[in-house]
Amino acid sequence: MIRGAAGALLAVTLLSGGLAPAAAADPDPSGAPTLAAVRAFVDRAIGHVAEVGREAALADFTDPAGPFRDGELYIYAYDQDGTVIAHGGDPSLVGRNLIALLDPDGLPVIASLARLARQGGGWLAYRWPHPATGEDAARKIGYVRPVDETWFLGSGVYGAAAEPPGEDEARDFLAAALAELAALPREELLARVADPTGPHAAGHLRVLVSDRAGTLLADPAAPELVGRPVLALPGPDGTPRIDALLRAATDPGAPPVALVEVAAVDGFAIVPRRAVAALATDELILVVTYPDPAPAG
């Protein structure tokens, strides 16, 4: 079940791995909304605020029969302090402060979403009650955008789109990113990857850019680490991750690279991830990270 706790998110950072972050916009066989549909739904809500103003928009977002309830999709909105100011899935939450709420995996959901909003927006994987099925802690992928520096809004999807992807999906995502980015000038390439609301970060996957020395050059989920040699740090096997990533980038038959993510949630937690890589240029490496299918522990 979803629970509250005194602890809050201190930081979610990357040593050599990735935060929650993209799946393709292909239709979900289950009929559930796609990640692309979630992003478009949130973008429409942002536009609605601009059109009708904050108070009218919040009322529309909270109305279960209003224009922002579409199947399992609904809009939620929070102040940056974690107070619910609109919630189309459960209007009874409006007025409550949920900043310390933890999901069953120990993730401070609202604090994490607020942090993403402060960085410009993005995606987060967590567990949340499903309004249609009644499941108490269903897997969900949420997408948020800031309205201004004081509040943000978002939505999310359950079902197949919320399940962690595997190596095949990561390689497909890498190939799509490479096709789009490889011909771009360096600064434009880095800017596109760094955009937390862009197509290179969504759901469980995201693109990173590194140089050959392991310096992180673009990361839509951890901009505070850009410019630091985080991928030169040792991985689980004790060797610099950049060495393994370079091998993966130049050998299509190389296996995925084991990485770790460090999340400070009431103390540091080590989260294993995997990565595939390709050379965008002679100097730039595109890396796609995804959840480890069989984490240790």
C-alpha positions in Angstrom: 0.0 0.0 0.0 1.0 3.6 -0.4 2.3 5.0 2.9 3.7 8.2 4.4 7.0 8.7 6.2 9.0 11.6 7.7 11.8 11.2 5.2 11.9 13.1 2.0 13.9 12.9 -1.2 17.4 14.3 -0.7 18.6 13.6 -4.2 18.4 11.2 -7.0 21.7 11.1 -8.8 23.6 9.0 -11.2 27.0 7.4 -10.7 27.0 5.5 -13.9 23.4 4.7 -14.6 20.1 6.4 -15.1 17.0 7.6 -13.4 13.5 6.7 -14.5 13.2 7.7 -17.8 11.4 6.3 -23.0 9.3 3.9 -24.7 8.0 4.4 -28.2 4.6 5.8 -29.0 3.4 2.5 -30.6 -0.1 1.5 -29.5 -0.3 -0.5 -26.3 -1.8 -3.9 -27.2 -3.8 -3.8 -23.9 -5.6 -0.6 -25.2 -4.0 1.5 -22.4 -2.8 5.0 -23.3 0.7 5.3 -24.7 3.5 7.4 -23.3 3.0 9.8 -26.2 -0.7 10.1 -25.2 0.3 10.9 -21.6 2.7 13.6 -22.8 0.1 15.2 -25.1 -2.5 15.1 -22.3 -0.2 17.0 -19.9 0.8 19.5 -22.7 -2.9 20.1 -23.2 -3.4 20.7 -19.5 -0.6 23.3 -19.5 -2.3 25.1 -22.4 -5.6 25.0 -20.5 -4.1 26.9 -17.6 -2.8 29.6 -20.0 -6.3 29.8 -21.6 -8.6 29.9 -18.5 -6.3 30.7 -15.6 -5.2 28.8 -12.6 -8.3 28.5 -10.5 -10.7 27.6 -13.4 -8.1 25.0 -14.7 -7.7 23.4 -11.2 -11.5 23.0 -11.0 -11.6 21.4 -14.4 -8.7 19.1 -13.5 -10.5 17.9 -10.3 -13.9 17.4 -11.9 -14.3 13.6 -12.4 -16.7 14.3 -15.3 -14.7 17.2 -16.7 -12.7 17.6 -19.8 -9.5 16.2 -18.2 -10.7 12.7 -17.3 -10.2 10.3 -20.2 -10.4 6.6 -19.2 -7.5 6.0 -16.8 -5.9 9.4 -17.7 -6.4 12.3 -15.3 -4.5 15.4 -14.2 -3.0 15.9 -10.8 -1.4 19.2 -9.6 0.7 20.0 -6.6 2.4 23.0 -5.0 6.1 22.6 -4.8 5.7 22.0 -1.1 3.7 18.8 -1.9 0.2 20.0 -1.3 -2.4 18.6 -3.7 -4.2 21.4 -5.5 -6.1 19.3 -8.1 -6.6 15.6 -8.5 -8.9 14.1 -11.1 -8.3 10.5 -9.8 -9.2 11.2 -6.2 -10.6 14.6 -5.5 -10.6 13.9 -1.7 -6.8 14.4 -1.8 -7.1 18.1 -2.6 -5.7 20.1 0.3 -3.5 17.3 1.7 0.2 17.6 1.8 1.8 14.4 0.5 5.5 15.4 0.3 6.5 12.6 2.7 4.4 9.9 1.0 6.3 6.7 0.1 5.2 4.0 -2.4 5.7 0.3 -1.4 9.2 0.4 -2.8 10.2 3.2 -0.5 10.2 5.9 -3.2 9.0 9.4 -2.1 6.7 9.9 -5.0 5.6 13.5 -4.7 9.0 14.7 -3.6 10.5 13.0 -6.6 7.9 14.5 -9.0 8.5 17.9 -7.4 12.2 17.6 -8.0 11.6 16.7 -11.7 9.4 19.7 -12.1 12.1 22.0 -10.6 14.4 20.6 -13.3 12.0 21.4 -16.1 9.8 18.2 -16.0 10.2 14.6 -16.8 9.2 11.0 -16.1 9.1 8.9 -13.0 8.3 5.2 -12.4 6.4 4.5 -9.2 3.4 2.7 -7.7 0.0 4.3 -7.2 -3.6 3.2 -6.7 -5.3 2.3 -10.0 -8.7 4.3 -10.2 -10.2 1.8 -12.6 -9.2 -1.6 -11.2 -8.9 -0.7 -7.5 -5.4 -2.2 -7.3 -3.8 -0.5 -4.3 -0.2 -0.2 -5.7 -0.2 -0.6 -9.4 2.9 0.1 -11.5 2.7 3.6 -13.0 4.7 5.9 -15.2 4.1 9.6 -14.5 5.0 12.6 -16.5 5.1 16.1 -15.0 5.7 19.7 -16.2 6.1 22.9 -14.2 3.4 25.5 -14.7 5.7 28.0 -12.9 8.2 27.9 -10.1 5.5 27.3 -7.5 3.4 24.5 -8.9 3.4 21.6 -11.4 0.9 19.2 -13.0 1.1 15.8 -14.5 -0.5 12.6 -15.5 0.5 8.9 -15.9 -0.3 5.6 -17.4 -0.6 2.0 -16.0 -0.6 -1.2 -17.9 2.1 -2.5 -20.3 3.6 1.0 -20.8 4.5 1.0 -17.0 6.3 -2.3 -17.1 10.1 -2.1 -17.2 11.5 -2.6 -20.8 14.3 -5.0 -21.7 17.4 -5.0 -23.9 15.4 -5.2 -27.2 13.4 -2.1 -26.4 16.6 -0.3 -25.2 18.4 -1.1 -28.5 15.4 0.1 -30.5 15.3 3.3 -28.6 19.0 3.8 -29.1 18.7 3.2 -32.9 15.9 5.8 -33.1 17.9 8.3 -31.2 21.0 7.7 -33.3 19.1 8.1 -36.5 17.7 11.5 -35.3 20.8 12.9 -33.6 23.9 11.7 -35.3 23.9 14.3 -38.1 23.2 17.3 -35.8 25.8 19.8 -34.8 27.3 19.0 -31.3 25.5 21.8 -29.4 22.1 21.0 -30.9 22.5 17.3 -30.2 23.4 18.0 -26.6 20.5 20.4 -26.2 17.9 17.9 -27.6 19.1 15.1 -25.3 19.2 17.4 -22.3 15.5 18.4 -22.7 13.6 16.6 -19.9 10.3 17.1 -21.8 11.8 15.9 -25.1 11.5 12.5 -26.8 14.8 11.2 -25.4 13.5 10.8 -21.9 10.2 9.0 -21.2 9.2 6.2 -19.0 12.0 3.8 -17.9 14.5 4.6 -20.6 16.5 7.7 -21.4 19.4 8.8 -23.6 22.7 10.1 -22.1 25.6 11.6 -23.9 29.2 11.1 -22.8 32.6 11.8 -24.2 35.3 9.1 -24.5 36.8 10.1 -21.1 33.5 9.3 -19.4 32.4 13.0 -18.8 28.7 13.3 -18.8 27.7 15.9 -21.5 23.9 15.6 -21.5 21.4 14.0 -19.2 17.7 14.9 -19.1 17.2 13.5 -15.6 20.3 14.6 -13.8 21.5 18.0 -15.2 23.5 18.7 -12.0 25.9 15.9 -13.0 26.7 17.3 -16.5 30.4 18.1 -16.8 31.4 15.5 -14.2 33.3 12.3 -15.1 30.5 10.0 -13.7 30.9 7.4 -16.4 34.6 7.1 -15.7 33.8 5.7 -12.2 34.0 2.0 -11.6 31.0 -0.2 -12.2 29.9 -3.3 -10.3 32.9 -5.3 -11.6 35.4 -2.6 -10.5 36.4 -1.4 -14.0 35.5 2.1 -15.4 32.1 2.0 -17.0 33.3 4.1 -19.9 35.6 1.3 -21.0 32.7 -1.1 -21.2 30.5 1.5 -22.9 33.1 2.2 -25.6 33.3 -1.6 -26.3 29.5 -1.7 -26.5 29.4 1.3 -28.8 31.9 -0.2 -31.3 30.8 -3.8 -31.2 27.2 -4.5 -32.0 27.5 -7.9 -30.5 28.7 -6.7 -27.1 26.4 -7.4 -24.1 24.7 -4.6 -22.2 26.8 -2.8 -19.6 26.0 -3.1 -15.9 25.6 0.3 -14.2 24.5 1.6 -10.9 22.3 4.5 -9.9 22.5 6.0 -6.4 19.3 7.3 -4.9 19.2 9.1 -1.6 15.9 8.1 -0.1 16.2 8.1 3.7 19.8 6.9 3.1 21.6 5.9 0.0 20.1 3.1 -2.1 22.0 1.4 -4.9 19.8 0.7 -8.0 21.3 -1.5 -10.7 20.7 -0.7 -14.3 21.9 -1.8 -17.7 23.0 0.2 -20.7 23.5 -0.1 -24.5 25.6 2.4 -26.4 26.6 3.7 -29.9 28.9 6.3 -31.3 27.1 9.4 -32.5 30.4 11.0 -33.6 34.1 10.1 -33.1 33.9 11.9 -29.8 30.3 11.5 -28.6 28.8 8.3 -27.2 25.0 7.9 -27.0 24.0 5.7 -24.0 20.5 4.3 -23.3 19.9 3.0 -19.8 17.1 0.7 -18.6 16.2 -1.2 -15.5 18.3 -4.3 -14.7 16.0 -7.2 -15.4 17.4 -9.2 -12.5 18.8 -6.9 -9.8 20.9 -8.4 -7.1 19.5 -8.6 -3.6 
